């Protein structure tokens, strides 16, 4: 148990700088453009980092809090792009106080922007659906990808960087036998769907 907890602590320690690194890259793009949105983006990043550094120290947080940081991250990313990006976020949560391990969902959203908005030419669609009913959580993220881009590393969640490999290992440790994760690319879209049975504690 101590060995597993040590590994979990290591995985979580990786998450924060990985997130910060990706977000600072976004701010760099705005700064290079001398965008008027840069100051707003820095304030939004400050809000998100306060959440990541302090509230996420707990072993569990409320689903509602995880949902809010996802929405803040979406707004931060939208500052970076013009009208070619369309983002839809839908949420149906019967009990926002239901506990969940922190920052399990956000890496899927980060991935959708990295391989959708940043890695795709032309118009981009990102669709995010968060549903929670009687402790059954379903998180669906769908984003445009160029058809001529091969992303098997993303589909299999290995070799795609720290984010998704990290979250899958955390799921193995925290919710063994209680989750299903499916990813795939079809008809110009990459889809990730995560289902978790959220138990007490």
Buried (B, 14 or more C-beta within 10 A) or exposed (E): EEEEEEBBEEBBEEBBEBBBEBBEEBBEBBEEEEBEBBEBBBEBBEBBBEBBEEBBEEEBBBBBBBBBBBBBBBBBBBBBBEEEBBBEBEBEBEEBEBBBBBBBBBBBBBBBBBBBBBBBEEEBBBBBBBBBEEBEBBBBBBBBBBEEEEBEEBBEBEEBBBBBBBBBBBBBBBBEEEBEBEBEBEEEBBBBBBBBEBEEE
